[in-house]
C-alpha cells in the first residue's frame, strides 16, 4: 500500500497565519471592502474584519440589485430580511 505525501507546514508559518487571522482590527468601511473585492475578488484579513466586511458587502450588493432590477414588494422584503441571506 502506498502512503500519501503530506505537506508539513513550518510551525512559525502556522503561528504567523493564526496571529494574522486573530489580530484585532478596526471595523471595515464600505470603501475598503469594495476596494478589496475589486482588486482581489475576495475578502482577506483577520476574522473580526472579514465577517463584518462580508456583511457590509452583501448589504451593498442587495441594495444595488434592488435598485437595478424591478422587484415586487415581496421580493424586496425577502432581499432585506436575514432569513433569506
HELIX and SHEET records of a PDB file:
HELIX    1   1 UNK A   11  UNK A   22  1                                  12    
HELIX    2   2 UNK A   30  UNK A   40  1                                  11    
HELIX    3   3 UNK A   47  UNK A   68  1                                  22    
HELIX    4   4 UNK A   73  UNK A   79  1                                   7    
HELIX    5   5 UNK A   82  UNK A   84  5                                   3    
END                                                                             
